[in-house]
Amino acid sequence: MSAFIDARAVPSGQAVETDLAIVGGGPVGISLALLLAGAHFRVMLLESGALEFDEKTQDLYKGTLAGDAYLPLEASRLRYLGGSSNHWGGWSRPLDEADFEKREWLPHSGWPFSRKTLMPYFARAQALCETGSYLYDGVKRQLTEPEIALGEGGIDTRWFQFSKTKNDVLPTHFGERYANDLKRIGNLRVYVNANVTRLRLARDGNRLKTIKVATLNGKRFTVKSKFVVLATGGIEVPRLMLASNDVKRCGVGNENDLVGRFFADHPCPRDVGTLVIFDGRMPGYYLGTVPVRGTVMRASFTPREDYRLKHPVMGSQTTVEYRDELDAIGKAAVAATASALGVASSHAAVFALGCGLEPAPDPDRRLTLDHARDALGMPRLKLSMRINDADFAHYRKSLAELGRQLLAARVGMLRLNLKERGQWLEGLDWGNHHMGSTRMHVDPKQGVVDATGKVHSVDNLYIAGSSVFPTYGASNPTINLIALTVRLAEHLKGLFK
């Protein structure tokens, strides 16, 4: 078993060669390295941090914010081996078919392939994320307690699975879980404390010549690789590409001013609605996780794919958060509504709802370089954050549809709690899901990378991760970006045949 290489011990000025360099040791970078184990070409993994959290390394993430309130950039990611899997919640669900479709009412929508293209790669992604058997909505056939009955309409109960390691730790921390596996790979070298600070293009700008690596103790060296994969996330990938502007002033891959645009995260407003179930029966799998055939699962309320394609609503996942109470007016409203429907409400139970919702693609929600520089001399980032009123309006429409279906089935009712923009923004949380900033499209004028993840204008540079998502869905991105990584691994192997 070989040890990781500490980049701080590499002599300055040294030139290191490999066949494939992976920049970033988070879930994507680690998964890609594991998938390429035993290949007949050399692989290098460059991770900015080491095996534990370090404040000076984490400080490299700092940037400035403008527009709507958002999380501090240094607080939404972790910069050591395993990346943000070190603090993820383990929520997993494949994107829906509708997420890949072009919607005429939604500008910038549509992936360059369908969900069917990605489906063969989910089994391996499930294994890497340790999310158990592929059940999801198929679990409905195995429930001992029926789902909440809803009238016919656009909202349905859908299912998440959760990452769970073999040691029953929830969820899988990729660095800790796979460190020893990485050390056993004969064609892999892992460098820690290795910060890639520049992508050096050849003079014609069509090919990546070298990458520059720096450490916080002052060492500088270069890596020459036949192919490079950037896997540092939806904020750091565009920063590196924009800052690498010595050959092209616009930066690498930014000929059409798209790098850093369309940044997205899942807004997670709280207390979005108050749900009343007249008979008081709330299956436990709505309120929290439950084991099903050894797989950890939880239910949510989600717009159906056909409903989303026909109506102008974005994706969302509405979750039951906790038991709540009604005031006297609320209790009277419940009694009156139940009486009108001809059902009893003496055992009615009340629950608060939360959600994760999908924002529409927005080119003006973007990352740009700031004047300030970090300890390595790299420009810091400025995030111009926007959430549009239409995003809230789409979700409010889905909540209203859920309320209509509850009444139609005579099982419950729903009060919508948020209406004005200020109410939505008050206490708004975020999913920490950085997406879209190097979006995928077959047309270079509409996307940074092609359908394989290759940067359109650079022959040997690829991007892996959720920054390539053209639209975002409401599902947590991890299982989906790992499935994309499995697909990319197969493509990369073909380049060396």
C-alpha positions as CSV (number, residue, x, y, z in Angstrom):
1,M,0.0,0.0,0.0
2,S,1.6,3.3,-1.1
3,A,1.2,6.5,0.9
4,F,-0.2,9.7,-0.4
5,I,2.4,12.3,-1.6
6,D,2.5,15.6,0.4
7,A,2.9,18.3,-2.3
8,R,4.7,20.5,0.3
9,A,7.7,18.1,0.0
10,V,7.9,18.4,-3.8
11,P,10.9,20.5,-4.8
12,S,9.9,23.9,-6.4
13,G,10.4,24.0,-10.1
14,Q,9.9,20.3,-10.6
15,A,7.8,19.1,-13.6
16,V,5.7,16.0,-13.0
17,E,4.2,14.0,-15.9
18,T,1.1,11.8,-16.0
19,D,-1.5,10.6,-18.5
20,L,-4.6,11.9,-16.7
21,A,-4.7,14.5,-14.0
22,I,-7.8,14.8,-11.8
23,V,-8.1,18.1,-10.0
24,G,-10.1,17.8,-6.8
25,G,-10.4,15.0,-4.2
26,G,-14.1,15.2,-3.4
27,P,-16.7,12.6,-4.2
28,V,-16.3,13.1,-8.0
29,G,-12.5,13.0,-8.0
30,I,-12.3,10.0,-5.7
31,S,-14.9,8.1,-7.6
32,L,-13.2,8.8,-10.9
33,A,-9.9,7.6,-9.5
34,L,-11.5,4.4,-8.2
35,L,-13.2,3.8,-11.5
36,L,-9.9,4.1,-13.4
37,A,-8.1,1.7,-11.1
38,G,-6.1,-0.8,-13.2
39,A,-6.3,1.1,-16.4
40,H,-3.2,1.0,-18.6
41,F,-2.5,4.7,-18.2
42,R,-1.2,6.8,-15.3
43,V,-3.6,8.8,-13.1
44,M,-2.8,11.6,-10.7
45,L,-5.3,13.0,-8.2
46,L,-4.5,16.5,-6.8
47,E,-6.3,17.5,-3.6
48,S,-6.0,21.0,-2.2
49,G,-6.3,19.8,1.4
50,A,-5.0,16.9,3.4
51,L,-6.9,14.3,5.5
52,E,-8.3,16.7,8.1
53,F,-9.8,20.1,8.1
54,D,-7.4,23.0,8.1
55,E,-8.4,26.7,8.6
56,K,-5.8,28.1,6.3
57,T,-6.7,25.8,3.5
58,Q,-10.4,26.4,4.0
59,D,-9.7,30.2,3.9
60,L,-8.9,29.8,0.2
61,Y,-12.7,29.5,-0.5
62,K,-13.5,33.0,0.8
63,G,-15.1,35.5,-1.5
64,T,-17.7,38.3,-1.6
65,L,-21.4,38.2,-2.0
66,A,-23.8,40.6,-3.8
67,G,-27.6,40.5,-4.4
68,D,-29.8,38.2,-2.4
69,A,-28.5,36.8,0.9
70,Y,-26.5,33.6,0.5
71,L,-24.1,31.4,2.5
72,P,-20.5,32.6,3.0
73,L,-18.5,30.8,0.2
74,E,-16.1,29.4,2.7
75,A,-18.9,27.9,4.7
76,S,-20.6,25.9,2.0
77,R,-17.8,23.5,1.0
78,L,-15.1,21.6,2.8
79,R,-11.5,21.6,1.4
80,Y,-9.9,18.4,2.4
81,L,-10.0,14.8,1.1
82,G,-13.6,13.8,0.6
83,G,-14.6,17.3,0.0
84,S,-18.2,18.1,0.8
85,S,-19.1,14.5,1.4
86,N,-17.5,15.3,4.8
87,H,-20.7,17.2,5.7
88,W,-23.4,16.0,3.3
89,G,-26.7,14.7,4.5
90,G,-26.7,11.6,2.3
91,W,-29.9,12.4,0.5
92,S,-30.0,10.6,-2.9
93,R,-32.5,10.5,-5.7
94,P,-32.0,10.3,-9.5
95,L,-33.2,13.2,-11.5
96,D,-36.6,12.8,-13.0
97,E,-37.2,12.3,-16.8
98,A,-38.7,15.8,-17.0
99,D,-35.5,17.3,-15.7
100,F,-33.7,16.4,-18.9
101,E,-36.5,17.7,-21.2
102,K,-36.6,20.9,-23.1
103,R,-39.6,23.0,-21.8
104,E,-40.9,25.6,-24.1
105,W,-41.9,27.8,-21.3
106,L,-38.5,27.6,-19.6
107,P,-35.6,29.4,-21.3
108,H,-32.2,27.6,-21.2
109,S,-33.8,24.2,-20.4
110,G,-33.0,20.8,-21.8
111,W,-30.0,18.5,-21.4
112,P,-28.1,17.1,-24.5
113,F,-29.3,13.6,-23.6
114,S,-32.2,12.0,-21.9
115,R,-32.4,10.3,-18.5
116,K,-32.3,6.9,-20.4
117,T,-28.7,7.7,-21.4
118,L,-27.7,8.1,-17.7
119,M,-29.6,5.2,-16.3
120,P,-27.0,2.4,-17.0
121,Y,-24.5,4.2,-14.7
122,F,-26.7,4.5,-11.6
123,A,-26.0,1.0,-10.3
124,R,-22.3,1.8,-9.9
125,A,-23.1,5.2,-8.5
126,Q,-25.3,3.6,-5.9
127,A,-22.5,1.3,-4.9
128,L,-20.0,4.2,-4.6
129,C,-22.4,6.3,-2.6
130,E,-23.5,3.3,-0.5
131,T,-27.2,4.0,-0.9
132,G,-28.3,0.4,-1.0
133,S,-30.4,-1.3,-3.6
134,Y,-32.0,0.8,-6.4
135,L,-35.5,1.1,-4.9
136,Y,-36.7,4.7,-4.9
137,D,-40.3,4.9,-6.1
138,G,-40.4,1.2,-6.6
139,V,-40.5,0.8,-2.8
140,K,-44.3,1.6,-2.9
141,R,-45.0,-2.1,-3.6
142,Q,-43.3,-3.1,-0.4
143,L,-44.8,-0.7,2.1
144,T,-46.7,-2.2,5.1
145,E,-48.3,1.2,5.8
146,P,-49.9,3.0,2.9
147,E,-48.9,6.4,1.6
148,I,-51.1,9.4,2.3
149,A,-54.0,9.2,-0.1
150,L,-54.1,12.1,-2.6
151,G,-56.8,12.8,-5.1
152,E,-55.9,12.7,-8.8
153,G,-53.6,15.5,-9.8
154,G,-50.1,16.8,-10.3
155,I,-48.5,15.8,-6.9
156,D,-47.4,12.4,-5.9
157,T,-45.3,10.8,-3.1
158,R,-41.8,10.2,-4.2
159,W,-38.8,8.6,-2.4
160,F,-35.3,9.4,-1.4
161,Q,-32.6,6.9,-0.4
162,F,-29.7,7.7,1.9
163,S,-26.1,7.0,1.9
164,K,-25.1,4.5,4.7
165,T,-21.6,3.1,5.0
166,K,-20.8,-0.5,5.9
167,N,-20.0,0.7,9.5
168,D,-23.6,2.0,9.8
169,V,-22.3,5.6,9.7
170,L,-24.8,7.9,7.9
171,P,-23.6,9.0,5.4
172,T,-20.5,7.9,3.5
173,H,-17.5,10.3,3.9
174,F,-15.6,9.6,0.7
175,G,-12.2,10.5,2.0
176,E,-12.3,8.4,5.1
177,R,-14.2,5.6,3.4
178,Y,-11.9,5.2,0.3
179,A,-8.5,6.5,1.4
180,N,-7.0,3.0,1.7
181,D,-8.6,1.9,-1.5
182,L,-6.9,4.8,-3.3
183,K,-3.6,3.8,-1.8
184,R,-3.9,0.3,-3.3
185,I,-4.3,1.5,-6.9
186,G,-1.1,0.8,-8.8
187,N,-1.6,3.3,-11.6
188,L,-2.6,6.2,-9.2
189,R,-0.7,8.8,-7.4
190,V,-2.5,11.0,-4.9
191,Y,-1.1,14.4,-4.0
192,V,-2.5,16.2,-0.9
193,N,-1.9,19.9,0.0
194,A,-1.7,20.5,-3.8
195,N,-3.6,23.5,-5.0
196,V,-3.9,24.0,-8.8
197,T,-3.7,27.7,-9.4
198,R,-3.4,28.0,-13.2
199,L,-4.3,26.1,-16.3
200,R,-1.7,26.9,-18.9
201,L,-2.9,26.6,-22.5
202,A,-0.8,26.0,-25.6
203,R,-0.2,29.1,-27.7
204,D,-3.1,28.3,-30.1
205,G,-5.4,28.0,-27.0
206,N,-6.9,24.7,-28.2
207,R,-5.1,22.4,-25.8
208,L,-4.1,22.4,-22.2
209,K,-0.3,22.3,-21.9
210,T,0.4,22.2,-18.2
211,I,-1.2,23.0,-14.9
212,K,0.5,24.9,-12.1
213,V,0.4,23.7,-8.6
214,A,1.2,25.7,-5.4
215,T,1.3,24.9,-1.7
216,L,0.7,27.1,1.3
217,N,4.3,26.6,2.4
218,G,5.5,28.3,-0.8
219,K,6.3,25.4,-3.1
220,R,5.5,25.7,-6.9
221,F,5.7,23.0,-9.5
222,T,4.0,22.0,-12.7
223,V,2.1,19.0,-14.0
224,K,2.0,18.0,-17.6
225,S,-0.8,15.6,-18.5
226,K,-2.3,14.3,-21.7
227,F,-5.8,14.9,-20.3
228,V,-7.1,16.9,-17.3
229,V,-10.4,16.6,-15.4
230,L,-11.5,19.5,-13.2
231,A,-13.6,18.2,-10.3
232,T,-13.4,20.9,-7.7
233,G,-17.1,22.0,-7.6
234,G,-19.4,24.6,-9.0
235,I,-17.4,27.5,-7.4
236,E,-13.8,26.5,-7.7
237,V,-13.9,25.2,-11.3
238,P,-15.1,28.5,-12.8
239,R,-12.6,30.4,-10.6
240,L,-9.7,28.4,-11.9
241,M,-10.9,28.8,-15.5
242,L,-11.5,32.5,-15.3
243,A,-8.2,33.1,-13.5
244,S,-6.2,31.2,-16.2
245,N,-6.2,34.1,-18.6
246,D,-2.6,34.4,-19.8
247,V,-3.3,33.0,-23.2
248,K,-6.9,34.0,-23.6
249,R,-7.9,37.1,-21.7
250,C,-11.4,35.8,-21.2
251,G,-10.1,32.7,-19.4
252,V,-10.1,29.1,-20.3
253,G,-13.3,27.9,-22.1
254,N,-14.9,31.3,-21.7
255,E,-15.0,32.5,-25.3
256,N,-18.8,32.9,-25.1
257,D,-18.8,34.5,-21.6
258,L,-20.5,31.5,-20.0
259,V,-18.0,30.3,-17.4
260,G,-19.5,31.3,-14.0
261,R,-22.9,32.1,-15.3
262,F,-26.1,30.1,-14.4
263,F,-24.8,29.3,-10.9
264,A,-27.5,27.6,-8.9
265,D,-28.3,26.1,-5.5
266,H,-31.5,24.7,-4.1
267,P,-33.4,27.2,-2.0
268,C,-34.8,25.5,1.1
269,P,-37.5,27.8,2.7
270,R,-38.9,26.6,6.0
271,D,-42.4,26.4,7.4
272,V,-43.8,26.8,3.8
273,G,-47.2,25.3,4.7
274,T,-49.2,23.7,7.5
275,L,-50.5,20.2,6.8
276,V,-53.6,18.8,8.6
277,I,-54.4,15.1,8.4
278,F,-58.0,14.6,9.6
279,D,-57.5,11.1,11.1
280,G,-54.1,12.0,12.5
281,R,-52.3,9.1,10.8
282,M,-48.9,10.2,9.5
283,P,-46.7,7.3,8.3
284,G,-43.2,7.5,9.9
285,Y,-41.5,7.6,6.6
286,Y,-42.8,11.1,5.9
287,L,-41.4,12.5,9.1
288,G,-38.0,10.8,9.0
289,T,-35.9,7.9,7.6
290,V,-37.0,4.3,7.8
291,P,-35.2,1.1,6.8
292,V,-36.6,-0.9,3.9
293,R,-34.8,-4.0,2.8
294,G,-31.6,-2.6,4.4
295,T,-32.0,0.7,2.6
296,V,-32.6,3.9,4.4
297,M,-35.5,5.8,2.8
298,R,-37.8,8.8,3.3
299,A,-40.9,10.1,1.4
300,S,-41.6,13.6,0.1
301,F,-44.4,15.2,-2.0
302,T,-43.2,15.9,-5.6
303,P,-44.7,17.3,-8.8
304,R,-45.3,14.5,-11.3
305,E,-43.2,14.7,-14.5
306,D,-46.2,15.0,-16.8
307,Y,-47.6,17.8,-14.6
308,R,-44.3,19.7,-14.8
309,L,-44.0,19.5,-18.5
310,K,-47.6,20.7,-19.1
311,H,-47.7,23.4,-16.4
312,P,-45.2,26.1,-15.7
313,V,-43.8,24.7,-12.5
314,M,-40.3,23.8,-11.5
315,G,-39.2,20.8,-9.5
316,S,-39.6,20.6,-5.8
317,Q,-39.5,18.2,-2.8
318,T,-41.9,19.0,0.0
319,T,-41.1,17.3,3.3
320,V,-43.0,16.8,6.5
321,E,-40.7,18.3,9.2
322,Y,-42.4,18.1,12.6
323,R,-45.7,18.0,14.5
324,D,-47.2,21.5,14.9
325,E,-50.1,23.1,16.7
326,L,-53.0,25.3,15.4
327,D,-54.4,28.3,17.1
328,A,-58.2,28.6,17.8
329,I,-59.0,30.0,14.4
330,G,-57.0,27.2,12.7
331,K,-58.8,24.6,14.7
332,A,-62.2,26.1,13.8
333,A,-61.2,26.1,10.1
334,V,-60.2,22.4,10.3
335,A,-63.5,21.5,12.0
336,A,-65.5,23.4,9.5
337,T,-63.7,22.0,6.5
338,A,-63.9,18.4,7.8
339,S,-67.6,18.8,8.5
340,A,-68.2,20.1,4.9
341,L,-66.4,17.1,3.5
342,G,-68.3,14.7,5.7
343,V,-65.3,13.4,7.7
344,A,-64.3,13.4,11.4
345,S,-61.5,15.6,12.6
346,S,-61.4,14.8,16.3
347,H,-58.0,13.1,15.9
348,A,-56.6,15.6,13.5
349,A,-52.8,16.0,13.5
350,V,-50.9,19.1,12.3
351,F,-47.5,19.2,10.7
352,A,-45.1,21.8,9.5
353,L,-43.8,21.5,5.9
354,G,-40.4,22.4,4.5
355,C,-39.0,22.0,1.0
356,G,-36.2,22.1,-1.5
357,L,-37.1,23.8,-4.7
358,E,-35.5,24.1,-8.1
359,P,-34.6,27.6,-9.4
360,A,-35.0,28.4,-13.0
361,P,-31.7,28.8,-15.0
362,D,-30.5,32.5,-14.7
363,P,-27.5,33.7,-16.6
364,D,-27.2,36.7,-14.3
365,R,-26.8,34.6,-11.2
366,R,-23.0,34.3,-11.7
367,L,-19.5,34.1,-10.4
368,T,-16.8,36.6,-11.4
369,L,-13.3,37.4,-10.3
370,D,-12.8,39.9,-7.5
371,H,-9.8,42.2,-7.0
372,A,-8.8,40.6,-3.7
373,R,-6.4,37.6,-3.7
374,D,-5.9,34.6,-1.5
375,A,-2.8,33.3,0.1
376,L,-1.7,31.6,-3.1
377,G,-2.1,34.8,-5.2
378,M,-5.3,33.6,-6.9
379,P,-8.2,36.1,-7.4
380,R,-11.0,35.6,-5.0
381,L,-14.6,35.3,-6.3
382,K,-17.6,37.5,-6.2
383,L,-21.0,35.7,-6.3
384,S,-23.9,37.8,-7.6
385,M,-26.8,35.8,-6.1
386,R,-30.4,36.1,-7.3
387,I,-33.6,34.2,-6.5
388,N,-36.5,35.3,-8.6
389,D,-40.1,35.8,-7.5
390,A,-41.1,33.3,-10.2
391,D,-39.2,30.5,-8.4
392,F,-41.4,31.0,-5.4
393,A,-44.5,31.4,-7.5
394,H,-43.9,28.1,-9.2
395,Y,-43.5,26.3,-5.9
396,R,-46.6,28.0,-4.4
397,K,-48.6,26.6,-7.3
398,S,-47.3,23.1,-6.5
399,L,-48.3,23.5,-2.9
400,A,-51.8,24.7,-3.9
401,E,-52.1,21.6,-6.1
402,L,-51.1,19.4,-3.1
403,G,-53.8,21.1,-1.0
404,R,-56.4,20.6,-3.7
405,Q,-55.6,16.9,-3.9
406,L,-55.8,16.4,-0.1
407,L,-59.3,18.0,-0.1
408,A,-60.3,15.9,-3.1
409,A,-59.3,12.7,-1.2
410,R,-61.0,14.0,2.0
411,V,-57.9,13.1,4.0
412,G,-56.6,16.6,5.0
413,M,-56.1,20.2,4.1
414,L,-53.2,22.6,3.7
415,R,-52.5,26.2,4.6
416,L,-50.0,28.1,2.5
417,N,-47.9,30.1,4.9
418,L,-45.7,32.2,2.7
419,K,-46.8,34.7,0.1
420,E,-44.7,37.9,0.0
421,R,-41.1,37.8,-1.1
422,G,-39.9,39.0,2.3
423,Q,-41.6,36.0,3.9
424,W,-39.9,33.6,1.6
425,L,-36.5,35.1,2.2
426,E,-36.8,35.3,6.0
427,G,-34.9,32.4,7.4
428,L,-34.3,31.0,3.9
429,D,-31.8,28.1,4.0
430,W,-29.9,26.5,1.1
431,G,-29.0,23.0,0.0
432,N,-25.2,23.7,-0.5
433,H,-25.6,22.2,-3.9
434,H,-23.4,24.2,-6.3
435,M,-24.6,23.7,-9.9
436,G,-24.7,25.1,-13.4
437,S,-21.7,27.3,-13.5
438,T,-20.0,25.4,-16.4
439,R,-23.2,24.2,-18.0
440,M,-23.5,21.4,-20.6
441,H,-24.8,22.0,-24.1
442,V,-24.1,20.8,-27.6
443,D,-23.8,24.4,-28.8
444,P,-20.7,26.2,-27.6
445,K,-22.6,29.4,-27.6
446,Q,-25.0,28.0,-24.9
447,G,-22.7,25.8,-22.9
448,V,-19.1,25.5,-21.6
449,V,-18.8,21.7,-22.1
450,D,-20.3,19.2,-24.5
451,A,-22.3,16.1,-23.8
452,T,-19.2,14.2,-22.6
453,G,-18.1,16.9,-20.2
454,K,-15.3,18.1,-22.5
455,V,-14.7,21.9,-22.6
456,H,-15.8,22.9,-26.1
457,S,-12.7,24.9,-27.0
458,V,-10.0,22.8,-25.3
459,D,-9.3,19.4,-26.7
460,N,-8.0,17.7,-23.6
461,L,-9.9,19.4,-20.7
462,Y,-12.9,17.9,-19.0
463,I,-15.2,19.0,-16.2
464,A,-16.9,16.6,-13.9
465,G,-19.6,17.4,-11.3
466,S,-22.8,19.3,-10.9
467,S,-21.4,22.5,-12.4
468,V,-22.2,20.9,-15.8
469,F,-26.0,20.6,-15.0
470,P,-28.0,22.7,-17.5
471,T,-31.0,22.5,-15.3
472,Y,-31.0,21.3,-11.7
473,G,-34.1,19.4,-10.8
474,A,-35.1,19.3,-7.1
475,S,-33.2,16.1,-6.3
476,N,-30.0,16.3,-4.4
477,P,-27.2,16.2,-7.0
478,T,-24.7,13.7,-5.5
479,I,-26.0,10.4,-6.9
480,N,-26.6,12.1,-10.3
481,L,-23.1,13.7,-10.5
482,I,-21.5,10.3,-9.6
483,A,-23.6,8.6,-12.3
484,L,-22.2,11.3,-14.7
485,T,-18.7,10.5,-13.4
486,V,-19.2,6.7,-14.1
487,R,-20.2,7.7,-17.7
488,L,-17.1,10.0,-18.0
489,A,-14.8,7.2,-16.8
490,E,-15.9,5.0,-19.6
491,H,-15.3,7.8,-22.1
492,L,-11.9,8.5,-20.7
493,K,-10.9,4.9,-21.0
494,G,-11.8,5.0,-24.6
495,L,-9.4,7.9,-25.2
496,F,-6.4,5.7,-24.4
497,K,-7.3,2.7,-26.6
